[in-house]
């Protein structure tokens, strides 16, 4: 063996708590990202601080939480009991230190591992914590987890509670930006799950009286509900259910101890199973489970003693027991639905009748599509074998033990040159490429049958693995990568129409993005700057003067694979496709993709006037 390969005591290192967090941030907050995705790390930092304030409310201390975000600076102030003053530094800088190891103090808390605020502290350029209680306050300041200032206990007339301020480290979270839409959704979930709690975000007030019923009312337009929301609750469980008139697939919002478990877990599996059992027993029919759950839009929340999650980010429940003397999660949820949902349906025969009609309709459609589905699956398998459309990556969301699964991305491109460039420059471990052939079909107003009959849609659905449910979605990020011209914009619109028509939850849950690629390259012999806007181009010219070379990219195919690495790697810019809460998808698609109407013509003309005015003002 070569001496250079010797394995000695000198190779062994012991990292302190902050070094380990900063070296392996993904273990603590999932993927990093720039804020374009709702599960990016900067939102996990905010959530970790908020969870402590929520736990104070759950324990009956403090009914208001104030959140403010000014660019990169985040402040969270609660009016709970306040951290014990002698432990202010320890609880944010010593691992496995906190009050939640005492189950009497925090019976059904969100954060149990004593890690959350330490991770925020270690991953922040600036972190300040201040606690006020019993007429006194103590504050401490940190830089990347290292204590830089510690104020002694002083008298204070301020209300009791805890105030945390932090600025994420920009060497870790590069070019990040907080998006108010994601934060608002997070805060709304908190108040839906904690009726009576008020959260004030940059002056906007969030409050809920009806819990999960309010959540569902906002997530689905009233005109799209097949029947009024079924809202039932027990001591440690709350459920809201309705069916969509237009949506094809299942949509679930699941929570444990106030935590949004975006990847479900044992409680969601139990809910889906219990729903099917209850419906079958109520109607005395062995309906197919897919027919019962088709088009369902629902939310379920449970409270568990000392829950076990499958990761520090708490997105999937692993617990099988409710805790204490209670039964398993599966038994608890099944029994609740068997009693409460069954009683509700008996008391509301009109809703029961609507559900049965929906099931029978789904059964009819499934049988009509059965032959087409089999043929479509065969085609998809053959296409996969011959690798015609999909250049896959090495990991998928189904590999739950893979730490990088949240980074998995599918780029949807048009044309051989663009897909070729991305394929050659991508990260083969996490990034896949799906190549379109020309413009997709306008799917507005068409039935699900077209998804199986149209080769492009059938193969895209198979690549994403979303035929039955987006629970099995293979790629966390689905990125539409087209040229920034009229044809490229049209392809974007047609793809978005496809997702809205048949898989709207992909957009609702923040999985669909537009890839932003540079319009210009400005360079001299020493430096190259890629510009995404006209203003950036002007700034680059001023910086690289005199007379730099300027290239205008007309399409993705003109960007070489070596250059593409800059745009789909650490510096990737993604614009998320978002829907306003409660927006009617049918109305939206009808307006933009239906027959030409005077309303749409006027909309285009008015917006064209605005655009022309902006151009004139720039001149």
C-alpha positions as CSV (number, residue, x, y, z in Angstrom):
1,X,0.0,0.0,0.0
2,X,1.3,3.5,-0.8
3,X,2.3,5.6,2.2
4,X,0.0,8.4,0.9
5,X,-3.0,6.1,1.5
6,X,-2.2,5.3,5.1
7,X,-5.2,5.6,7.5
8,X,-4.0,6.9,10.8
9,X,-5.2,8.8,13.9
10,X,-4.5,12.0,12.0
11,X,-7.3,11.2,9.7
12,X,-9.9,11.2,12.5
13,X,-11.6,14.5,13.2
14,X,-14.2,15.6,15.8
15,X,-16.4,18.4,14.7
16,X,-18.2,20.7,17.1
17,X,-22.0,21.2,16.7
18,X,-21.9,24.2,14.4
19,X,-19.1,22.8,12.2
20,X,-21.1,19.7,11.5
21,X,-24.3,21.6,10.7
22,X,-22.4,23.9,8.3
23,X,-20.6,21.0,6.6
24,X,-23.7,18.9,6.2
25,X,-26.7,21.4,6.2
26,X,-28.8,19.0,4.2
27,X,-29.1,16.6,7.1
28,X,-30.8,19.4,9.1
29,X,-32.8,21.5,6.7
30,X,-33.1,19.4,3.5
31,X,-32.0,21.0,0.2
32,X,-30.6,24.5,0.2
33,X,-32.0,26.3,-2.9
34,X,-32.6,30.0,-3.6
35,X,-36.2,30.3,-2.3
36,X,-37.9,29.4,-5.6
37,X,-39.2,26.2,-4.0
38,X,-41.4,26.0,-0.9
39,X,-39.2,23.3,0.6
40,X,-35.9,25.3,0.2
41,X,-33.8,25.6,3.3
42,X,-34.5,29.3,3.9
43,X,-38.1,28.5,4.6
44,X,-37.1,25.6,6.9
45,X,-35.0,28.0,8.9
46,X,-38.1,30.2,9.4
47,X,-40.2,27.2,10.2
48,X,-37.8,25.9,12.9
49,X,-38.1,29.2,14.7
50,X,-41.8,29.4,14.3
51,X,-42.4,25.9,15.5
52,X,-41.1,26.9,19.0
53,X,-43.5,29.8,19.1
54,X,-46.4,27.6,18.0
55,X,-45.5,25.1,20.7
56,X,-45.9,27.9,23.2
57,X,-49.4,28.6,21.9
58,X,-50.3,24.9,22.1
59,X,-49.2,24.9,25.7
60,X,-51.6,27.8,26.3
61,X,-49.0,30.6,26.4
62,X,-49.3,33.5,23.9
63,X,-52.0,33.9,21.3
64,X,-50.1,36.2,18.9
65,X,-46.9,35.7,16.9
66,X,-45.4,38.6,14.9
67,X,-43.2,37.8,11.8
68,X,-41.4,40.3,9.8
69,X,-39.1,39.8,6.8
70,X,-37.1,42.7,5.3
71,X,-35.2,41.3,2.3
72,X,-32.8,38.8,4.0
73,X,-33.5,39.7,7.7
74,X,-36.1,37.6,9.5
75,X,-37.7,38.4,12.9
76,X,-40.1,36.2,14.9
77,X,-41.6,37.5,18.1
78,X,-43.9,35.5,20.3
79,X,-45.6,36.3,23.6
80,X,-45.2,32.9,25.3
81,X,-43.5,32.1,28.5
82,X,-40.0,33.1,27.3
83,X,-36.9,30.9,27.5
84,X,-35.7,30.5,31.1
85,X,-33.1,33.4,31.3
86,X,-30.2,31.3,32.5
87,X,-30.5,29.0,29.5
88,X,-30.9,31.5,26.6
89,X,-27.5,30.8,25.2
90,X,-27.6,27.0,25.8
91,X,-30.9,26.4,24.0
92,X,-29.7,27.9,20.7
93,X,-26.1,26.7,20.8
94,X,-25.8,23.4,22.6
95,X,-27.1,20.3,20.9
96,X,-29.6,18.1,22.6
97,X,-30.6,21.0,24.9
98,X,-34.2,22.1,25.3
99,X,-37.4,21.9,27.3
100,X,-39.1,19.4,25.0
101,X,-37.5,16.4,26.4
102,X,-39.9,16.8,29.3
103,X,-43.1,15.4,27.9
104,X,-45.1,17.1,30.7
105,X,-44.0,20.5,29.5
106,X,-44.5,19.9,25.8
107,X,-47.0,17.0,25.5
108,X,-47.5,17.1,21.7
109,X,-44.9,19.5,20.5
110,X,-43.6,19.9,16.9
111,X,-39.9,20.1,17.7
112,X,-38.6,17.4,19.9
113,X,-34.9,16.9,19.1
114,X,-33.4,20.1,20.4
115,X,-31.8,20.8,17.0
116,X,-34.0,23.4,15.1
117,X,-32.8,26.7,16.5
118,X,-29.2,25.5,16.7
119,X,-29.3,24.8,12.9
120,X,-30.7,28.3,12.3
121,X,-28.0,29.8,14.4
122,X,-25.2,27.8,12.7
123,X,-26.5,28.6,9.2
124,X,-26.9,32.4,9.8
125,X,-24.5,35.2,9.3
126,X,-26.3,37.0,12.2
127,X,-28.5,35.4,14.9
128,X,-30.0,37.1,17.9
129,X,-32.2,35.7,20.6
130,X,-33.9,37.7,23.3
131,X,-36.1,36.3,26.1
132,X,-38.2,38.3,28.5
133,X,-40.0,36.9,31.6
134,X,-40.6,37.9,35.2
135,X,-39.7,41.5,34.5
136,X,-36.2,40.8,33.2
137,X,-34.7,40.1,29.8
138,X,-31.5,38.4,28.4
139,X,-30.2,38.6,24.9
140,X,-27.3,36.9,23.0
141,X,-25.9,37.4,19.5
142,X,-24.1,34.9,17.3
143,X,-22.2,34.8,14.0
144,X,-22.4,31.4,12.2
145,X,-23.1,29.8,15.5
146,X,-20.3,31.5,17.5
147,X,-21.3,33.7,20.4
148,X,-20.2,37.3,19.8
149,X,-22.2,39.2,22.4
150,X,-24.1,38.2,25.6
151,X,-26.1,40.8,27.5
152,X,-26.5,40.2,31.2
153,X,-30.0,40.0,32.8
154,X,-31.6,43.5,32.9
155,X,-34.9,44.8,34.1
156,X,-37.5,45.0,31.3
157,X,-41.0,46.4,31.0
158,X,-41.6,44.5,27.7
159,X,-44.2,41.8,27.5
160,X,-42.9,38.3,28.2
161,X,-41.9,36.1,25.3
162,X,-39.1,35.3,22.9
163,X,-37.8,37.3,19.9
164,X,-35.4,35.7,17.4
165,X,-33.8,37.6,14.5
166,X,-31.5,36.0,11.9
167,X,-30.0,36.6,8.5
168,X,-29.2,33.4,6.5
169,X,-25.6,32.9,5.5
170,X,-25.3,33.9,1.8
171,X,-22.3,31.7,1.3
172,X,-24.6,28.7,1.9
173,X,-27.9,30.1,0.6
174,X,-26.7,31.7,-2.6
175,X,-28.7,34.4,-4.3
176,X,-31.7,33.6,-2.1
177,X,-34.9,35.5,-2.0
178,X,-37.9,34.9,0.3
179,X,-41.2,34.7,-1.6
180,X,-44.2,36.1,0.3
181,X,-46.5,33.6,-1.4
182,X,-44.8,30.6,0.2
183,X,-44.5,32.3,3.6
184,X,-48.2,33.3,3.6
185,X,-49.2,29.7,2.8
186,X,-47.0,28.4,5.6
187,X,-48.5,30.9,8.1
188,X,-52.1,30.1,7.0
189,X,-51.4,26.4,7.7
190,X,-50.3,27.3,11.2
191,X,-53.5,29.3,12.0
192,X,-55.8,26.6,10.3
193,X,-54.2,24.0,12.6
194,X,-54.4,26.3,15.7
195,X,-57.8,28.1,15.8
196,X,-57.5,31.1,18.0
197,X,-53.9,31.8,17.0
198,X,-53.1,35.1,15.3
199,X,-50.0,35.5,13.2
200,X,-49.1,39.0,11.8
201,X,-46.8,38.9,8.8
202,X,-45.4,42.3,7.7
203,X,-48.6,43.9,8.9
204,X,-51.0,41.3,7.4
205,X,-53.1,39.4,9.8
206,X,-53.8,35.6,9.6
207,X,-56.5,34.0,11.8
208,X,-58.9,31.0,11.5
209,X,-62.0,30.0,13.4
210,X,-62.9,26.8,11.5
211,X,-59.6,25.0,11.2
212,X,-59.2,22.6,8.3
213,X,-62.5,23.7,6.9
214,X,-61.0,27.1,6.3
215,X,-58.0,25.5,4.7
216,X,-60.1,23.5,2.2
217,X,-62.3,26.5,1.5
218,X,-59.3,28.4,0.4
219,X,-57.6,25.6,-1.6
220,X,-60.7,24.8,-3.7
221,X,-63.1,27.2,-5.3
222,X,-66.7,26.9,-3.9
223,X,-68.1,26.5,-7.5
224,X,-65.8,23.4,-8.0
225,X,-66.9,21.6,-4.8
226,X,-69.2,18.7,-5.5
227,X,-70.8,19.1,-2.1
228,X,-70.2,21.2,1.1
229,X,-67.1,20.4,3.0
230,X,-67.4,17.5,5.5
231,X,-65.7,18.7,8.6
232,X,-65.3,16.3,11.6
233,X,-62.9,16.2,14.6
234,X,-62.0,14.3,17.7
235,X,-59.7,14.8,20.6
236,X,-56.5,14.3,18.6
237,X,-57.7,14.3,15.0
238,X,-59.4,16.7,12.6
239,X,-60.5,15.9,9.0
240,X,-62.0,17.9,6.1
241,X,-63.2,16.3,2.9
242,X,-64.9,17.2,-0.4
243,X,-64.7,16.2,-4.0
244,X,-63.8,18.3,-7.0
245,X,-66.2,18.5,-10.0
246,X,-63.3,19.0,-12.4
247,X,-60.1,17.6,-10.9
248,X,-59.1,14.1,-11.8
249,X,-56.6,13.1,-9.2
250,X,-56.4,13.0,-5.4
251,X,-55.2,15.9,-3.4
252,X,-54.3,15.7,0.3
253,X,-53.0,18.1,2.9
254,X,-51.7,16.3,5.9
255,X,-50.4,17.5,9.3
256,X,-48.9,16.1,12.5
257,X,-48.8,18.2,15.6
258,X,-49.2,21.3,13.4
259,X,-46.4,20.3,11.1
260,X,-47.2,20.1,7.4
261,X,-46.2,16.6,6.4
262,X,-45.9,17.2,2.7
263,X,-44.7,13.7,2.0
264,X,-47.5,12.1,4.1
265,X,-46.6,9.2,6.3
266,X,-48.4,6.6,8.4
267,X,-51.3,8.9,9.3
268,X,-52.1,9.7,5.6
269,X,-51.8,6.0,4.6
270,X,-54.3,5.3,7.5
271,X,-56.6,8.0,6.3
272,X,-56.7,6.8,2.7
273,X,-57.3,3.3,3.9
274,X,-59.9,4.2,6.5
275,X,-61.8,6.4,4.0
276,X,-62.2,3.4,1.6
277,X,-63.3,1.0,4.3
278,X,-65.9,3.4,5.7
279,X,-67.3,4.2,2.3
280,X,-67.6,0.6,1.3
281,X,-69.3,-0.3,4.6
282,X,-71.7,2.7,4.4
283,X,-72.9,1.8,0.9
284,X,-72.5,-2.0,1.3
285,X,-70.6,-2.1,-1.9
286,X,-67.0,-3.2,-2.7
287,X,-66.2,-0.1,-4.8
288,X,-62.7,0.1,-6.2
289,X,-60.5,2.2,-3.9
290,X,-59.4,4.4,-6.9
291,X,-63.0,5.2,-7.7
292,X,-63.7,6.2,-4.1
293,X,-60.7,8.5,-3.9
294,X,-60.8,9.9,-7.4
295,X,-61.1,13.8,-7.4
296,X,-61.0,13.9,-3.6
297,X,-59.7,17.1,-1.9
298,X,-59.1,16.6,1.8
299,X,-57.0,17.5,4.8
300,X,-56.2,15.5,7.9
301,X,-54.4,16.5,11.1
302,X,-53.5,14.4,14.1
303,X,-51.6,14.9,17.3
304,X,-49.1,12.3,18.4
305,X,-47.1,11.9,21.6
306,X,-43.4,12.3,20.7
307,X,-43.8,11.8,17.0
308,X,-41.0,10.1,14.9
309,X,-40.3,11.7,11.6
310,X,-38.2,10.3,8.8
311,X,-36.0,13.4,8.6
312,X,-35.1,16.5,10.6
313,X,-37.3,18.6,8.3
314,X,-40.4,16.6,9.5
315,X,-42.1,16.1,6.1
316,X,-43.1,12.5,6.6
317,X,-44.4,10.8,9.7
318,X,-42.8,7.5,10.6
319,X,-44.6,6.8,13.9
320,X,-46.8,3.8,14.1
321,X,-48.2,4.6,17.6
322,X,-50.2,7.5,18.9
323,X,-48.4,7.4,22.2
324,X,-49.4,6.8,25.8
325,X,-52.3,4.3,26.2
326,X,-53.7,5.1,22.7
327,X,-53.7,2.5,19.9
328,X,-51.6,2.6,16.7
329,X,-52.0,5.5,14.3
330,X,-53.7,3.2,11.8
331,X,-56.2,1.9,14.2
332,X,-56.9,5.3,15.7
333,X,-57.6,7.0,12.3
334,X,-59.6,4.0,11.0
335,X,-61.8,3.9,14.1
336,X,-62.4,7.6,14.0
337,X,-63.5,7.5,10.3
338,X,-65.6,4.4,10.9
339,X,-67.6,6.2,13.6
340,X,-67.5,9.9,12.8
341,X,-67.6,9.9,9.0
342,X,-70.3,7.1,9.0
343,X,-72.4,9.2,11.4
344,X,-72.0,12.3,9.3
345,X,-73.1,10.5,6.1
346,X,-76.2,9.1,7.8
347,X,-77.1,12.6,9.0
348,X,-76.5,14.2,5.6
349,X,-78.1,12.0,3.0
350,X,-77.7,14.6,0.2
351,X,-73.9,14.6,0.6
352,X,-73.9,10.8,0.8
353,X,-75.9,10.7,-2.5
354,X,-73.4,13.1,-4.2
355,X,-70.5,11.0,-3.1
356,X,-72.0,7.8,-4.4
357,X,-72.8,9.4,-7.8
358,X,-69.2,10.5,-8.0
359,X,-68.0,7.0,-7.3
360,X,-70.2,5.5,-9.9
361,X,-69.1,8.1,-12.5
362,X,-65.4,7.4,-11.7
363,X,-66.1,3.6,-12.0
364,X,-67.7,4.1,-15.4
365,X,-64.8,6.3,-16.7
366,X,-62.2,3.8,-15.3
367,X,-63.8,0.9,-17.2
368,X,-64.1,2.9,-20.4
369,X,-60.4,3.8,-20.1
370,X,-59.1,0.3,-19.1
371,X,-58.3,-0.9,-22.6
372,X,-56.7,2.5,-23.5
373,X,-54.7,2.5,-20.3
374,X,-53.2,-0.9,-20.9
375,X,-52.2,0.1,-24.5
376,X,-50.8,3.4,-23.2
377,X,-48.7,1.6,-20.5
378,X,-47.3,-0.8,-23.1
379,X,-46.3,2.2,-25.3
380,X,-44.7,4.0,-22.4
381,X,-42.7,0.9,-21.4
382,X,-41.5,0.4,-25.0
383,X,-40.5,4.1,-25.2
384,X,-38.6,3.8,-22.0
385,X,-36.8,0.8,-23.2
386,X,-35.7,2.6,-26.4
387,X,-35.0,5.8,-24.4
388,X,-36.8,8.0,-27.0
389,X,-38.0,10.7,-24.8
390,X,-36.5,10.5,-21.3
391,X,-32.9,10.8,-20.3
392,X,-33.3,9.7,-16.7
393,X,-31.3,10.5,-13.6
394,X,-29.9,8.1,-11.1
395,X,-32.1,8.9,-8.2
396,X,-35.9,9.3,-7.8
397,X,-38.2,10.4,-5.0
398,X,-39.1,6.8,-4.4
399,X,-35.6,6.3,-2.9
400,X,-36.6,7.6,0.5
401,X,-33.2,7.0,2.1
402,X,-31.4,9.1,-0.5
403,X,-30.5,12.5,1.0
404,X,-30.5,14.2,-2.4
405,X,-34.0,13.1,-3.4
406,X,-35.5,16.6,-2.8
407,X,-33.1,17.8,-5.5
408,X,-34.4,15.6,-8.3
409,X,-35.4,17.6,-11.3
410,X,-37.0,16.9,-14.7
411,X,-36.4,19.4,-17.5
412,X,-39.0,19.4,-20.2
413,X,-37.5,20.7,-23.4
414,X,-38.4,21.2,-27.0
415,X,-36.1,20.3,-29.9
416,X,-33.0,18.2,-30.2
417,X,-30.5,21.0,-29.8
418,X,-31.9,22.3,-26.5
419,X,-32.4,18.9,-25.0
420,X,-28.9,17.8,-26.2
421,X,-27.3,20.8,-24.5
422,X,-29.1,20.2,-21.2
423,X,-28.5,16.5,-21.3
424,X,-24.7,17.0,-21.8
425,X,-24.4,19.6,-19.0
426,X,-26.8,18.3,-16.4
427,X,-26.0,16.5,-13.1
428,X,-26.7,12.9,-14.1
429,X,-27.4,12.0,-10.4
430,X,-30.3,14.4,-9.9
431,X,-31.4,15.9,-13.2
432,X,-33.4,14.2,-16.0
433,X,-34.4,15.5,-19.4
434,X,-37.7,14.9,-21.3
435,X,-37.7,15.9,-24.9
436,X,-40.9,17.2,-26.6
437,X,-41.5,16.9,-30.3
438,X,-43.0,20.1,-31.5
439,X,-45.8,21.9,-29.7
440,X,-48.1,19.9,-27.3
441,X,-51.8,19.6,-27.9
442,X,-54.1,22.2,-26.4
443,X,-55.8,20.0,-23.8
444,X,-58.3,22.5,-22.5
445,X,-61.8,20.9,-22.4
446,X,-60.6,17.4,-23.3
447,X,-61.1,14.4,-21.1
448,X,-58.5,12.2,-19.4
449,X,-58.8,9.9,-22.3
450,X,-56.5,12.2,-24.3
451,X,-53.7,11.7,-21.8
452,X,-53.5,8.0,-22.9
453,X,-54.1,8.5,-26.6
454,X,-51.7,11.4,-27.1
455,X,-48.1,10.0,-27.2
456,X,-46.5,13.2,-25.7
457,X,-48.9,13.3,-22.7
458,X,-48.9,9.6,-22.1
459,X,-45.1,9.4,-22.0
460,X,-44.8,12.6,-19.8
461,X,-47.3,11.1,-17.4
462,X,-45.4,7.9,-17.3
463,X,-42.1,9.7,-16.8
464,X,-43.5,11.6,-13.8
465,X,-45.3,8.5,-12.5
466,X,-48.5,10.4,-11.6
467,X,-51.2,8.3,-13.3
468,X,-52.7,7.3,-10.0
469,X,-51.5,10.0,-7.6
470,X,-48.8,12.6,-7.3
471,X,-47.8,10.8,-4.0
472,X,-45.5,8.8,-6.3
473,X,-44.1,11.7,-8.2
474,X,-40.5,10.8,-9.3
475,X,-39.2,14.4,-9.6
476,X,-39.5,17.0,-6.9
477,X,-39.0,19.8,-9.5
478,X,-40.6,19.8,-12.9
479,X,-38.9,22.5,-15.0
480,X,-40.3,23.8,-18.3
481,X,-37.2,24.8,-20.4
482,X,-38.2,26.5,-23.6
483,X,-36.9,29.4,-25.7
484,X,-37.8,32.9,-24.6
485,X,-39.6,33.7,-27.8
486,X,-43.3,33.5,-29.0
487,X,-43.1,29.7,-29.8
488,X,-41.4,29.0,-26.5
489,X,-44.0,31.0,-24.6
490,X,-46.8,29.1,-26.4
491,X,-45.2,25.7,-25.5
492,X,-45.1,26.9,-21.8
493,X,-48.7,27.8,-21.9
494,X,-49.8,24.5,-23.4
495,X,-47.8,22.5,-20.8
496,X,-49.2,24.6,-18.0
497,X,-52.7,24.0,-19.4
498,X,-52.0,20.2,-19.4
499,X,-51.0,20.3,-15.8
500,X,-53.9,22.5,-14.7
501,X,-56.4,20.4,-16.6
502,X,-55.3,17.0,-15.4
503,X,-52.8,17.3,-12.5
504,X,-53.5,20.8,-10.8
505,X,-52.0,19.6,-7.5
506,X,-48.6,19.6,-9.1
507,X,-48.9,23.3,-9.4
508,X,-50.8,23.8,-6.2
509,X,-48.0,22.0,-4.3
510,X,-45.2,24.0,-6.0
511,X,-43.6,21.4,-8.2
512,X,-43.8,23.2,-11.6
513,X,-41.2,25.9,-12.6
514,X,-40.0,27.9,-15.6
515,X,-36.3,27.8,-16.3
516,X,-34.8,31.3,-16.6
517,X,-31.9,31.4,-19.1
518,X,-29.8,34.4,-19.9
519,X,-30.8,36.7,-22.8
520,X,-27.3,38.1,-23.2
521,X,-23.6,37.2,-22.7
522,X,-21.3,40.2,-22.1
523,X,-17.6,39.5,-21.9
524,X,-14.1,40.7,-22.3
525,X,-10.8,38.9,-22.1
526,X,-10.9,38.7,-18.3
527,X,-14.6,38.2,-17.3
528,X,-17.9,36.9,-18.6
529,X,-21.3,38.1,-17.3
530,X,-24.6,36.4,-18.2
531,X,-27.6,38.8,-18.2
532,X,-31.2,37.9,-17.8
533,X,-32.7,41.3,-18.4
534,X,-32.0,44.5,-20.3
535,X,-31.0,46.3,-17.1
536,X,-28.5,43.6,-16.3
537,X,-27.0,43.9,-19.8
538,X,-26.5,47.6,-19.3
539,X,-24.9,47.2,-15.9
540,X,-22.5,44.5,-17.4
541,X,-21.5,46.8,-20.2
542,X,-20.7,49.6,-17.8
543,X,-18.7,47.2,-15.6
544,X,-16.7,45.6,-18.4
545,X,-16.0,48.7,-20.5
546,X,-14.6,49.5,-22.9
547,X,-16.3,47.7,-25.8
548,X,-17.0,44.3,-24.5
549,X,-18.4,41.5,-26.7
550,X,-22.2,41.2,-26.5
551,X,-24.0,38.1,-27.6
552,X,-27.8,37.9,-27.8
553,X,-29.0,34.3,-27.3
554,X,-32.0,33.6,-29.5
555,X,-32.7,30.1,-28.2
556,X,-31.6,27.4,-25.8
557,X,-29.9,25.5,-28.6
558,X,-27.4,28.4,-29.1
559,X,-26.1,27.9,-25.5
560,X,-23.2,25.4,-25.4
561,X,-23.3,22.5,-22.9
562,X,-20.3,24.1,-21.1
563,X,-22.2,27.3,-20.6
564,X,-25.4,25.5,-19.7
565,X,-23.7,24.1,-16.6
566,X,-23.8,27.6,-15.1
567,X,-27.6,27.9,-15.6
568,X,-28.8,24.5,-14.3
569,X,-26.3,24.0,-11.5
570,X,-25.8,26.1,-8.3
571,X,-26.8,29.3,-10.1
572,X,-30.0,28.0,-11.5
573,X,-32.9,30.5,-11.7
574,X,-36.4,29.1,-11.5
575,X,-39.7,31.0,-11.5
576,X,-42.4,28.9,-9.8
577,X,-45.8,28.6,-11.3
578,X,-48.3,29.7,-8.7
579,X,-52.1,29.8,-8.4
580,X,-53.9,32.4,-6.3
581,X,-55.6,30.6,-3.4
582,X,-59.2,29.6,-4.2
583,X,-58.8,30.5,-7.9
584,X,-61.2,28.6,-10.2
585,X,-59.0,26.6,-12.5
586,X,-62.0,26.1,-14.9
587,X,-62.5,29.9,-15.2
588,X,-58.8,30.4,-15.6
589,X,-58.5,27.9,-18.4
590,X,-61.7,29.0,-20.1
591,X,-60.4,32.6,-20.2
592,X,-56.9,31.9,-21.6
593,X,-57.4,28.7,-23.5
594,X,-61.0,28.7,-24.6
595,X,-62.5,30.3,-27.7
596,X,-61.5,33.8,-28.4
597,X,-63.8,36.2,-26.6
598,X,-64.1,40.0,-26.4
599,X,-63.0,39.9,-22.8
600,X,-59.7,38.2,-23.7
601,X,-59.1,40.4,-26.7
602,X,-59.6,43.5,-24.4
603,X,-57.3,42.0,-21.8
604,X,-54.5,41.5,-24.4
605,X,-55.0,45.0,-25.8
606,X,-54.9,46.7,-22.4
607,X,-51.8,44.8,-21.3
608,X,-50.1,45.5,-24.6
609,X,-50.7,49.2,-23.9
610,X,-49.1,48.9,-20.5
611,X,-46.1,47.1,-21.9
612,X,-45.6,49.8,-24.6
613,X,-45.9,52.6,-22.1
614,X,-43.2,50.9,-20.0
615,X,-40.9,50.7,-23.0
616,X,-41.5,54.4,-23.9
617,X,-40.7,55.4,-20.3
618,X,-37.4,53.5,-20.4
619,X,-36.5,55.3,-23.6
